[in-house]
């Protein structure tokens, strides 16, 4: 029965990880939105201030606020992807436990 308990524990962990994935996904999307809006706003302001269009890309990404928003977006993306990997790892561990359970039950029959 230990394998069964382990499998049940993994199932609970998987449900928690999936809930966290939804939260991370929402935060990632919000950070992406905030970054894009700030990037556009800053680029338009630089253009209105007379910045040459060809230099906008070089200057806008170095703006401290834009860089901070981009960093936050990247952090949220990393958390989202890390949780995706956790979900995959838990699924793999569950498959291994299921295989072990199946082997034990087939030996008993």
HUZI-V762750 format. One line per field, one symbol per residue. ss: DSSP state (H for helix, E for strand, L for the rest). A space follows every 50 residues. Layout:
# HUZI-V762750
ss = ???
This chain:
# HUZI-V762750
ss = LHHHHHHHHHHHHHHHHHHHHHHHHHHHHHHHHHHHHHHHHHHHHHHHLL LLHHHHHHHHLLLHHHHHHHHHHHHHHHHHHHHHHHHHHHHHHHHHHHHH HHHHHHHHL
